[in-house]
Amino acid sequence: MRNTKLIIIISFLFVFKLSSQNTGDTIVVQTFDYGMTYGQAWGPPRDTIAHFPNNPNLTFEKIIMSYSMRCKNGQVNTSGGNNVACGEWDYSCHTYIHDSTRIDSILNKVSSHEINNFSGSVFNFTSNPVYNYYYTYDTLLGLYLDSVILPADTILEFGIISNPGTLMNDLIDTISTNIVWSTPYSYTYDTSGSIINIDTILISETINILELSYYKRYPMAFQIMSFVTPYGIGLDLGPEGKTWYFDLTDYAPVFKGPKRITVSGGGQWQEDMDIKFLFIVGTPTRDIINTQQIWRPQSKGYNSILNNSFFEPRSVNLNPNASAYKIKTVVTGHGQEGEFVPRNHYINIDNSAPYTDLWQVWTECSENPVYPQGGTWLADRAGWCPGQASDVRELDITNIVTPGQNHTIDYGVTTASGTSNYWVSSQLISYGPPNHNLDASVTNIISPSDNVLYSRKNPICTKPKITIQNTGSTPLTSLIIEYWINDAINKEVFEWTGNLNFLETEEVELPASKSLWDNIDFSGGKVMGEVVTYENNSKINKFYVEIKNPNASNDEYLFNNLISSTFSPAPKYPAKFTLWASTNTNNGLQTGICETSWKIN
């Protein structure tokens, strides 16, 4: 078992020495914390400057985001009123890391010409002045013909001065200004004002009014987390809140030196937040060569997406030094139909038919690990649920692109209607080859665990479940898995066999003999009649998993072989007990109509 050294870095006290770090050490960069001044929902973003490790001789096996949330000051919402410790509504919470050395852009459109009192697409005119004529009687001159020039049209012609590769917006330049006439007829009037002649004007010139594209540019904002706050009424997140862990290793090229971190979207002040970034010193599974936003993250109506006013096809040059490429996309639907109606969305490469990737953006919310909540948290939604991270769609495009070449990437929705707005963030990740030939890793302990993601699957008194991954280029066909609780002397052993290619994962169910549970510490239980519960008592017990001998050989990288999880034991019940249940009377959507079911495994 390795010894892990933990170094905590407060971003505004950036004083530490990186050169002394060893493989397996963890550097922690604190950004926002529970003690920050509380703001208002829909107020300004949470905003700070964080200082991340920037030693060219130091690499990281993983970068993990520790994302904690609690009701204000650790309170519990028990009332049905609106004055609650947690925010009442489910609001988006987008976390960004900003990089001023990279350029983000948003496509804009402007007409190629501006003509007063004209809004069509084809304008006919003549450059010759057009007159109306009037017969006039004068005592000295007698009857004579006078003329009056008709009102002219002013045509402004625009061009775009592009500024690619800079943070300067493209400029809309006025190329020319012309005075023309579009009146089709010239009239001649007698002395009484009556029309006595009509001449047709030769309108021989035409302008086709086009759309010009130009870009507004910004420092690149990488959306590293899309989260939606839970409904706050009746919500109990505990005095310390709940913590989620997200792997952000794909953003390694951005997490260097001082960077601006913001949280926005409307829910940034709904609850107290604590966000840390954990840098685990070591060798990554493969180097991340580059990370880039394809489009600037934003929310747009479906019509603007369908007509390519936003998230338009973009030509992207594939990094010539990379050997693998992946597109990560987060789509969340909002508005009455956008939120509650499933739609098909797509990523397309080089106008492929059928689409390169077509999927339904839809998330089942009934198994949300943060429960119960107020509001309609049970209702399924388009790509998100209240109280959890939004869904991420990953697409490996390695086999359909060429390094160093330009390829067109397009995002879209096949159809929509009503009020349907979609928040879209799509990123291109470029990778180097695998850093290990033969390497296996254990990535997750599903149970027993106090990880909030698996709270629906815990506590257990049955077979543990873990996730293993092949992190080497050689197919993984066998593995020795040892596991134990606390300081058990005798470890349980399981021999896994299968066939996993590079980066493939498998959920493994481990045998659970009685001896496995003999080392549980049952102290600190809460007695409730004849039942003893251990809720919120997870820090006493630890479950360990260590993997060995991949393919009956030596593992090239040992630092991803051992993980542990704290957990709470399952409650103790008497030999005979009664289960009491009360059915629903109203599901909140259709009064008096509800279905309740249970499944006992």
C-alpha positions as CSV (number, residue, x, y, z in Angstrom):
1,M,0.0,0.0,0.0
2,R,1.5,3.3,-1.0
3,N,1.8,6.3,1.2
4,T,0.0,9.3,-0.3
5,K,1.1,12.8,0.6
6,L,-1.7,15.5,0.5
7,I,-0.7,19.1,-0.2
8,I,-3.4,21.7,0.0
9,I,-3.0,24.9,-2.0
10,I,-5.2,27.8,-1.2
11,S,-5.5,29.7,-4.6
12,F,-4.9,33.1,-3.1
13,L,-1.9,31.9,-1.1
14,F,0.0,30.3,-3.9
15,V,3.2,29.3,-2.1
16,F,4.4,25.7,-2.6
17,K,7.2,23.7,-4.2
18,L,6.2,21.3,-6.9
19,S,9.6,19.8,-7.7
20,S,9.5,17.5,-4.6
21,Q,6.2,15.8,-5.5
22,N,6.2,12.0,-6.0
23,T,4.0,9.7,-8.0
24,G,0.8,9.2,-6.1
25,D,0.9,12.5,-4.2
26,T,-2.2,14.7,-4.5
27,I,-2.1,18.5,-4.8
28,V,-5.4,20.2,-3.8
29,V,-6.3,23.6,-5.2
30,Q,-9.2,25.2,-3.3
31,T,-11.4,27.7,-5.2
32,F,-14.8,28.4,-3.8
33,D,-15.8,27.4,-0.2
34,Y,-18.7,27.3,2.1
35,G,-17.6,30.5,3.8
36,M,-18.1,32.7,0.8
37,T,-20.5,35.6,1.0
38,Y,-24.0,34.5,0.0
39,G,-25.3,36.1,-3.3
40,Q,-28.7,36.1,-5.0
41,A,-30.0,33.6,-7.5
42,W,-29.6,35.0,-11.0
43,G,-27.0,37.4,-9.6
44,P,-23.5,37.8,-10.8
45,P,-21.3,34.6,-11.3
46,R,-19.2,33.2,-8.6
47,D,-15.8,34.4,-9.7
48,T,-12.3,33.8,-8.6
49,I,-8.7,33.4,-9.8
50,A,-7.1,30.0,-9.0
51,H,-3.4,29.1,-9.3
52,F,-2.9,25.7,-10.7
53,P,0.4,23.7,-10.9
54,N,2.5,24.8,-13.8
55,N,5.7,22.7,-13.6
56,P,6.6,21.3,-17.1
57,N,8.4,18.4,-15.4
58,L,5.3,17.4,-13.5
59,T,2.5,15.2,-15.0
60,F,-0.8,14.2,-13.5
61,E,-2.4,10.8,-13.7
62,K,-5.8,12.4,-13.0
63,I,-7.4,15.7,-12.3
64,I,-10.5,15.4,-10.2
65,M,-13.1,18.0,-9.4
66,S,-14.5,17.8,-5.8
67,Y,-17.9,19.4,-6.1
68,S,-19.7,19.9,-2.7
69,M,-23.1,21.5,-2.0
70,R,-25.0,22.1,1.1
71,C,-28.1,24.1,2.2
72,K,-27.1,27.5,3.6
73,N,-25.1,27.1,6.8
74,G,-25.9,23.4,6.8
75,Q,-29.5,23.9,7.5
76,V,-32.3,21.5,6.6
77,N,-35.5,22.6,4.8
78,T,-38.5,21.2,6.6
79,S,-41.2,23.9,5.8
80,G,-43.3,24.2,2.7
81,G,-42.7,27.9,2.4
82,N,-40.4,29.8,0.1
83,N,-38.1,31.1,2.8
84,V,-35.8,28.1,2.8
85,A,-32.1,27.4,3.4
86,C,-31.7,25.8,0.0
87,G,-32.8,27.5,-3.2
88,E,-36.5,26.7,-3.9
89,W,-36.0,26.0,-7.6
90,D,-33.9,23.8,-9.9
91,Y,-31.4,26.2,-11.7
92,S,-28.5,25.5,-14.0
93,C,-25.0,25.8,-12.5
94,H,-22.3,25.9,-15.2
95,T,-18.6,25.9,-14.0
96,Y,-16.1,27.4,-16.4
97,I,-12.3,27.7,-16.6
98,H,-11.3,30.7,-18.7
99,D,-8.1,30.7,-20.8
100,S,-7.2,34.1,-22.3
101,T,-4.5,32.5,-24.4
102,R,-7.2,30.7,-26.4
103,I,-9.9,32.1,-28.6
104,D,-13.6,31.4,-28.5
105,S,-16.0,32.9,-31.0
106,I,-19.7,33.3,-31.7
107,L,-21.0,33.5,-35.3
108,N,-23.1,36.6,-36.1
109,K,-25.0,37.7,-39.3
110,V,-25.5,41.1,-40.9
111,S,-27.0,42.1,-44.2
112,S,-24.6,42.9,-47.0
113,H,-26.6,46.1,-47.8
114,E,-28.8,48.5,-45.9
115,I,-31.4,50.4,-47.9
116,N,-33.8,52.9,-46.3
117,N,-37.4,51.8,-46.3
118,F,-36.6,48.4,-47.8
119,S,-36.5,45.0,-46.2
120,G,-36.5,42.4,-49.0
121,S,-33.7,40.4,-50.5
122,V,-33.7,41.7,-54.1
123,F,-33.6,45.5,-54.7
124,N,-34.1,46.9,-58.2
125,F,-33.0,50.5,-59.0
126,T,-31.6,53.0,-61.4
127,S,-28.6,55.3,-60.9
128,N,-30.2,58.0,-63.0
129,P,-32.3,60.6,-61.2
130,V,-36.1,60.2,-61.6
131,Y,-38.4,63.3,-61.9
132,N,-42.0,64.1,-61.9
133,Y,-43.1,66.9,-64.3
134,Y,-45.6,69.8,-63.8
135,Y,-47.1,72.2,-66.3
136,T,-47.1,75.6,-64.7
137,Y,-48.5,79.0,-66.0
138,D,-46.5,82.2,-65.3
139,T,-47.6,85.7,-66.4
140,L,-44.2,86.4,-67.8
141,L,-43.1,83.0,-69.1
142,G,-46.5,81.7,-70.0
143,L,-47.1,77.9,-69.9
144,Y,-43.9,76.0,-69.2
145,L,-42.9,72.5,-67.9
146,D,-41.2,72.3,-64.6
147,S,-39.7,69.2,-62.8
148,V,-39.1,68.0,-59.3
149,I,-36.6,65.2,-58.5
150,L,-38.1,62.3,-56.6
151,P,-36.9,61.1,-53.2
152,A,-33.8,58.9,-53.6
153,D,-32.8,55.7,-51.8
154,T,-29.5,55.4,-50.0
155,I,-27.6,52.1,-50.3
156,L,-24.9,51.3,-47.8
157,E,-22.8,48.4,-48.8
158,F,-20.9,46.5,-46.0
159,G,-17.9,44.2,-45.9
160,I,-16.2,42.2,-43.1
161,I,-12.7,42.9,-41.9
162,S,-11.8,39.6,-40.3
163,N,-9.4,39.3,-37.4
164,P,-8.8,35.5,-37.1
165,G,-6.3,34.4,-34.5
166,T,-6.8,37.4,-32.3
167,L,-9.3,38.4,-29.5
168,M,-10.5,41.3,-31.7
169,N,-14.0,41.0,-33.1
170,D,-14.5,41.1,-36.9
171,L,-15.3,44.6,-38.0
172,I,-18.3,45.6,-40.2
173,D,-16.9,48.1,-42.7
174,T,-19.0,50.4,-44.9
175,I,-17.5,49.8,-48.4
176,S,-19.7,52.3,-50.3
177,T,-22.6,54.7,-50.1
178,N,-24.7,55.2,-53.2
179,I,-27.8,57.4,-54.0
180,V,-30.2,55.6,-56.3
181,W,-33.9,55.6,-57.3
182,S,-36.3,52.7,-57.2
183,T,-39.5,54.5,-58.3
184,P,-40.9,52.6,-61.3
185,Y,-42.9,55.5,-62.9
186,S,-42.5,59.2,-63.7
187,Y,-45.7,61.3,-63.8
188,T,-46.6,64.4,-65.8
189,Y,-49.3,66.7,-64.3
190,D,-51.3,69.5,-66.0
191,T,-51.9,72.9,-64.4
192,S,-54.8,71.6,-62.4
193,G,-52.7,68.7,-60.9
194,S,-54.2,65.9,-63.0
195,I,-52.0,63.2,-64.4
196,I,-51.7,63.5,-68.2
197,N,-48.8,61.1,-68.8
198,I,-47.1,58.2,-67.2
199,D,-43.6,57.1,-68.2
200,T,-42.1,53.8,-67.2
201,I,-38.6,54.1,-65.7
202,L,-36.0,51.7,-67.0
203,I,-34.9,50.0,-63.8
204,S,-31.9,48.2,-65.0
205,E,-29.8,47.6,-62.0
206,T,-30.2,44.9,-59.2
207,I,-28.7,44.2,-55.8
208,N,-29.1,40.8,-54.2
209,I,-29.0,41.4,-50.5
210,L,-27.0,38.6,-48.8
211,E,-26.0,37.6,-45.3
212,L,-22.5,38.3,-44.2
213,S,-20.9,36.2,-41.5
214,Y,-18.7,37.7,-38.9
215,Y,-17.4,36.6,-35.5
216,K,-17.3,38.1,-32.0
217,R,-14.3,36.7,-30.1
218,Y,-13.8,36.1,-26.4
219,P,-11.2,34.3,-24.2
220,M,-12.1,30.7,-24.4
221,A,-14.5,29.5,-21.7
222,F,-14.3,25.8,-21.1
223,Q,-17.5,24.4,-19.6
224,I,-16.0,21.8,-17.2
225,M,-19.3,21.1,-15.3
226,S,-23.0,21.3,-16.1
227,F,-25.0,20.8,-12.9
228,V,-28.5,21.6,-11.9
229,T,-29.4,22.5,-8.3
230,P,-32.0,20.4,-6.5
231,Y,-35.5,21.6,-5.5
232,G,-34.8,23.1,-2.0
233,I,-38.1,22.7,-0.1
234,G,-37.8,19.8,2.3
235,L,-34.3,19.1,1.2
236,D,-31.7,17.7,3.6
237,L,-28.1,17.7,2.2
238,G,-26.7,17.2,5.7
239,P,-24.6,19.6,7.8
240,E,-21.5,19.0,5.6
241,G,-23.4,18.8,2.3
242,K,-22.9,16.2,-0.4
243,T,-19.8,15.8,-2.5
244,W,-19.5,14.6,-6.1
245,Y,-16.3,13.7,-7.8
246,F,-15.8,14.3,-11.5
247,D,-12.8,13.3,-13.7
248,L,-11.5,16.4,-15.5
249,T,-8.3,14.9,-16.8
250,D,-9.3,15.8,-20.4
251,Y,-8.8,19.5,-19.5
252,A,-5.2,19.0,-18.4
253,P,-3.8,21.4,-21.0
254,V,-6.0,24.2,-19.6
255,F,-5.4,23.6,-15.9
256,K,-2.0,25.3,-15.8
257,G,-1.0,28.5,-14.0
258,P,-3.4,31.2,-12.9
259,K,-6.9,30.8,-14.4
260,R,-10.2,32.4,-13.8
261,I,-12.9,30.1,-12.5
262,T,-16.6,31.1,-12.7
263,V,-20.0,29.5,-11.8
264,S,-23.1,30.9,-13.5
265,G,-26.4,30.0,-15.0
266,G,-28.8,31.1,-12.3
267,G,-28.1,28.5,-9.6
268,Q,-24.7,29.6,-8.5
269,W,-26.1,31.1,-5.3
270,Q,-28.9,28.6,-4.6
271,E,-26.7,26.7,-2.1
272,D,-23.4,26.9,-0.3
273,M,-20.7,25.5,-2.6
274,D,-17.2,24.2,-2.1
275,I,-15.1,23.4,-5.2
276,K,-11.6,21.9,-5.1
277,F,-9.4,20.4,-7.8
278,L,-7.3,17.4,-7.0
279,F,-4.1,16.9,-9.0
280,I,-2.9,13.3,-8.6
281,V,0.8,13.2,-9.6
282,G,1.7,10.4,-12.0
283,T,1.4,9.3,-15.6
284,P,-1.9,9.6,-17.4
285,T,-3.4,6.8,-19.3
286,R,-2.6,8.8,-22.5
287,D,-1.3,12.4,-22.8
288,I,-3.9,15.0,-23.6
289,I,-2.4,16.9,-26.5
290,N,-5.1,19.6,-26.8
291,T,-8.6,20.5,-25.6
292,Q,-10.8,23.1,-27.3
293,Q,-14.4,24.3,-27.3
294,I,-15.9,23.8,-30.8
295,W,-18.6,26.5,-30.1
296,R,-18.9,28.9,-27.2
297,P,-21.3,27.3,-24.7
298,Q,-24.7,29.0,-24.8
299,S,-28.5,28.5,-24.9
300,K,-30.4,29.0,-28.2
301,G,-33.9,28.3,-29.5
302,Y,-34.3,25.4,-31.8
303,N,-35.1,27.5,-34.8
304,S,-31.7,29.2,-34.5
305,I,-30.1,25.8,-34.3
306,L,-32.0,24.4,-37.3
307,N,-31.1,27.3,-39.6
308,N,-27.5,27.3,-38.4
309,S,-27.6,30.8,-37.0
310,F,-25.9,29.2,-34.0
311,F,-23.8,26.0,-33.6
312,E,-23.2,26.2,-37.3
313,P,-20.9,23.8,-39.1
314,R,-17.3,24.7,-38.3
315,S,-14.1,23.7,-40.1
316,V,-11.6,22.4,-37.4
317,N,-8.0,21.5,-38.0
318,L,-7.2,18.2,-36.3
319,N,-4.0,18.4,-34.2
320,P,-1.2,16.8,-36.3
321,N,0.6,15.5,-33.2
322,A,-2.4,13.5,-31.8
323,S,-3.3,9.9,-32.5
324,A,-6.8,9.8,-31.2
325,Y,-9.7,12.3,-31.0
326,K,-13.0,12.5,-29.1
327,I,-15.9,14.9,-29.1
328,K,-17.6,15.5,-25.7
329,T,-21.1,17.1,-25.9
330,V,-23.5,18.2,-23.1
331,V,-27.0,19.2,-24.3
332,T,-29.7,20.2,-21.8
333,G,-33.2,21.2,-22.9
334,H,-35.2,24.1,-21.3
335,G,-38.5,25.7,-21.9
336,Q,-41.8,23.7,-21.4
337,E,-41.3,21.5,-24.5
338,G,-37.5,21.7,-24.5
339,E,-37.3,20.4,-20.9
340,F,-40.0,17.7,-21.0
341,V,-40.1,16.4,-24.6
342,P,-37.3,14.0,-25.8
343,R,-35.6,15.0,-29.0
344,N,-33.0,13.6,-31.2
345,H,-29.7,15.5,-31.5
346,Y,-26.6,14.8,-33.5
347,I,-23.0,15.4,-34.2
348,N,-22.0,15.1,-37.8
349,I,-18.5,15.0,-39.4
350,D,-18.0,16.2,-43.0
351,N,-21.7,16.2,-43.8
352,S,-22.0,12.4,-43.3
353,A,-25.2,10.6,-44.2
354,P,-26.5,9.2,-41.9
355,Y,-25.3,11.4,-39.0
356,T,-22.0,10.4,-37.5
357,D,-23.8,10.2,-34.1
358,L,-27.5,10.5,-33.4
359,W,-28.9,10.2,-29.9
360,Q,-32.0,11.0,-27.9
361,V,-31.4,13.7,-25.2
362,W,-33.4,12.3,-22.3
363,T,-32.7,11.4,-18.7
364,E,-34.7,9.3,-16.3
365,C,-34.9,11.2,-13.0
366,S,-36.7,8.8,-10.7
367,E,-33.4,7.2,-9.5
368,N,-31.8,10.6,-8.7
369,P,-29.5,9.9,-5.7
370,V,-30.5,13.3,-4.1
371,Y,-33.9,12.5,-2.7
372,P,-36.5,13.4,-1.6
373,Q,-36.8,16.9,-3.1
374,G,-39.7,19.3,-3.5
375,G,-41.2,20.1,-6.8
376,T,-41.3,17.8,-9.9
377,W,-37.9,16.2,-9.4
378,L,-39.3,12.8,-10.4
379,A,-40.2,13.9,-13.9
380,D,-37.8,12.9,-16.6
381,R,-36.0,15.7,-18.5
382,A,-34.0,16.5,-21.5
383,G,-30.4,15.7,-20.6
384,W,-30.5,16.6,-16.9
385,C,-32.3,16.1,-13.5
386,P,-32.5,18.4,-10.5
387,G,-29.6,17.7,-8.1
388,Q,-27.2,16.0,-10.4
389,A,-24.7,16.6,-13.2
390,S,-26.0,16.8,-16.8
391,D,-25.4,13.9,-19.2
392,V,-22.2,13.8,-21.2
393,R,-22.2,12.3,-24.7
394,E,-18.8,11.1,-25.9
395,L,-17.9,10.3,-29.5
396,D,-14.6,8.8,-30.7
397,I,-13.9,10.1,-34.1
398,T,-10.3,8.7,-34.5
399,N,-11.2,6.4,-37.4
400,I,-13.0,9.0,-39.5
401,V,-10.6,11.9,-39.4
402,T,-7.0,12.6,-40.5
403,P,-4.4,14.3,-38.2
404,G,-3.4,17.7,-39.6
405,Q,-6.4,18.0,-41.9
406,N,-9.5,20.2,-41.7
407,H,-12.8,18.5,-41.0
408,T,-16.3,20.1,-40.7
409,I,-18.0,19.4,-37.4
410,D,-21.7,20.1,-37.0
411,Y,-24.2,19.9,-34.1
412,G,-27.9,20.0,-34.5
413,V,-31.4,18.9,-33.4
414,T,-33.5,17.0,-35.9
415,T,-36.8,18.7,-35.0
416,A,-38.5,20.6,-32.2
417,S,-41.5,22.8,-31.5
418,G,-43.0,25.2,-29.0
419,T,-40.7,26.7,-26.4
420,S,-37.6,24.5,-26.9
421,N,-34.2,26.0,-26.0
422,Y,-31.0,24.0,-25.8
423,W,-27.9,24.7,-23.8
424,V,-25.0,23.2,-25.7
425,S,-21.3,22.7,-24.9
426,S,-19.2,20.7,-27.3
427,Q,-15.4,20.1,-27.0
428,L,-12.8,18.4,-29.1
429,I,-10.1,16.4,-27.1
430,S,-6.9,15.3,-28.9
431,Y,-4.9,12.5,-27.3
432,G,-1.5,10.9,-27.7
433,P,-1.0,7.1,-27.8
434,P,-1.5,4.9,-24.7
435,N,1.3,5.4,-22.2
436,H,1.3,1.8,-21.1
437,N,1.3,-1.5,-22.9
438,L,-0.1,-3.7,-20.1
439,D,-2.0,-1.8,-17.4
440,A,-5.2,-2.4,-15.5
441,S,-6.9,0.0,-13.1
442,V,-9.7,-0.1,-10.6
443,T,-11.8,3.0,-11.2
444,N,-14.8,2.9,-8.9
445,I,-16.3,1.2,-5.9
446,I,-20.0,1.1,-6.4
447,S,-20.8,-0.7,-3.2
448,P,-20.1,-0.6,-0.3
449,S,-19.6,3.1,-0.6
450,D,-20.8,6.5,0.7
451,N,-20.3,8.1,-2.8
452,V,-23.4,10.2,-3.5
453,L,-23.6,8.8,-7.0
454,Y,-24.2,5.3,-5.6
455,S,-26.5,6.2,-2.7
456,R,-29.3,4.3,-4.3
457,K,-27.2,1.1,-4.3
458,N,-26.0,1.4,-0.6
459,P,-25.8,0.3,2.1
460,I,-25.4,-3.4,1.3
461,C,-25.1,-6.7,3.0
462,T,-24.4,-8.6,-0.2
463,K,-21.9,-8.8,-3.0
464,P,-19.6,-5.7,-3.5
465,K,-19.5,-4.1,-6.9
466,I,-16.5,-2.4,-8.5
467,T,-15.5,-1.1,-11.9
468,I,-12.3,-2.1,-13.6
469,Q,-10.7,-0.6,-16.8
470,N,-8.1,-1.6,-19.3
471,T,-5.7,1.3,-19.4
472,G,-3.1,-0.4,-21.5
473,S,-2.9,-1.0,-25.2
474,T,-2.9,-4.8,-24.8
475,P,-6.3,-6.5,-24.4
476,L,-7.0,-7.4,-20.7
477,T,-8.1,-11.0,-20.3
478,S,-7.4,-11.8,-16.6
479,L,-6.9,-10.1,-13.3
480,I,-6.5,-10.9,-9.6
481,I,-8.7,-8.8,-7.4
482,E,-8.1,-8.6,-3.6
483,Y,-10.6,-6.9,-1.3
484,W,-11.1,-6.4,2.4
485,I,-12.6,-4.3,5.1
486,N,-10.6,-2.1,7.5
487,D,-7.5,-3.9,8.8
488,A,-8.5,-7.4,7.9
489,I,-5.5,-9.8,7.9
490,N,-7.0,-12.3,5.5
491,K,-8.0,-10.7,2.2
492,E,-10.7,-12.0,-0.1
493,V,-9.5,-13.0,-3.6
494,F,-11.3,-13.1,-6.9
495,E,-9.9,-14.2,-10.2
496,W,-11.6,-12.2,-13.0
497,T,-11.5,-13.3,-16.7
498,G,-12.9,-11.5,-19.7
499,N,-11.7,-9.4,-22.7
500,L,-11.4,-5.7,-22.4
501,N,-9.8,-3.5,-25.1
502,F,-8.1,-0.2,-24.4
503,L,-10.3,2.0,-22.2
504,E,-13.1,-0.5,-22.0
505,T,-14.7,-1.0,-18.6
506,E,-16.6,-3.7,-16.8
507,E,-18.7,-3.7,-13.6
508,V,-17.5,-6.7,-11.5
509,E,-19.6,-8.3,-8.8
510,L,-17.3,-9.8,-6.1
511,P,-18.2,-12.8,-4.0
512,A,-19.2,-11.9,-0.4
513,S,-18.4,-14.6,2.2
514,K,-19.2,-14.1,5.8
515,S,-15.6,-13.5,6.6
516,L,-15.6,-10.3,4.4
517,W,-18.0,-8.6,6.9
518,D,-16.3,-9.8,10.1
519,N,-14.1,-6.7,10.3
520,I,-16.9,-4.1,10.2
521,D,-16.9,-1.6,13.1
522,F,-20.5,-1.4,14.3
523,S,-19.8,1.2,16.9
524,G,-21.7,4.5,16.8
525,G,-25.0,3.0,15.6
526,K,-28.2,4.8,16.4
527,V,-30.8,2.7,18.2
528,M,-34.3,3.2,16.9
529,G,-36.5,0.7,18.8
530,E,-35.3,-2.7,17.8
531,V,-33.4,-1.3,14.7
532,V,-29.9,-0.1,14.7
533,T,-28.9,2.3,11.9
534,Y,-25.5,3.6,10.8
535,E,-26.6,6.5,8.6
536,N,-24.1,9.4,8.5
537,N,-21.5,7.1,10.2
538,S,-19.5,6.1,7.1
539,K,-16.1,7.4,8.1
540,I,-15.5,4.6,10.5
541,N,-15.4,1.8,8.0
542,K,-13.3,1.4,4.8
543,F,-13.6,-1.0,1.9
544,Y,-10.4,-1.7,0.0
545,V,-9.8,-3.1,-3.5
546,E,-6.4,-3.9,-5.0
547,I,-5.8,-5.5,-8.5
548,K,-2.8,-7.5,-9.5
549,N,-1.3,-9.6,-12.2
550,P,-3.1,-8.5,-15.4
551,N,-2.9,-11.3,-17.9
552,A,-0.9,-13.3,-15.4
553,S,2.0,-10.8,-15.8
554,N,3.4,-7.7,-14.2
555,D,1.4,-4.5,-14.3
556,E,3.4,-1.6,-15.8
557,Y,1.8,1.1,-13.7
558,L,1.0,0.3,-10.0
559,F,-0.4,3.6,-8.9
560,N,-4.0,3.0,-10.2
561,N,-4.3,-0.5,-8.6
562,L,-5.6,0.4,-5.2
563,I,-8.6,2.4,-4.1
564,S,-10.8,2.5,-1.0
565,S,-14.2,3.8,0.0
566,T,-15.8,4.8,3.3
567,F,-19.2,3.3,3.9
568,S,-22.0,2.9,6.4
569,P,-23.0,-0.7,7.4
570,A,-26.5,-1.8,6.6
571,P,-29.0,-1.4,9.4
572,K,-29.6,-4.2,11.9
573,Y,-33.1,-5.5,12.1
574,P,-34.7,-8.0,14.5
575,A,-35.4,-11.5,13.2
576,K,-39.1,-10.6,12.7
577,F,-40.2,-7.1,11.8
578,T,-43.2,-5.4,10.2
579,L,-43.0,-3.2,7.0
580,W,-45.5,-0.3,7.1
581,A,-46.1,1.7,4.0
582,S,-48.4,4.5,3.0
583,T,-49.4,4.9,-0.7
584,N,-49.5,8.2,-2.5
585,T,-52.7,10.1,-2.9
586,N,-51.6,12.6,-5.4
587,N,-48.6,12.5,-7.8
588,G,-48.6,16.2,-8.2
589,L,-49.5,16.0,-11.9
590,Q,-52.9,14.3,-12.0
591,T,-55.0,14.6,-8.8
592,G,-56.1,11.3,-7.4
593,I,-54.2,9.2,-9.9
594,C,-51.0,7.5,-8.8
595,E,-49.2,4.2,-9.0
596,T,-46.8,2.9,-6.4
597,S,-44.7,-0.2,-6.6
598,W,-41.9,-1.9,-4.7
599,K,-39.2,-4.4,-5.7
600,I,-37.5,-6.5,-3.1
601,N,-34.2,-8.1,-4.2
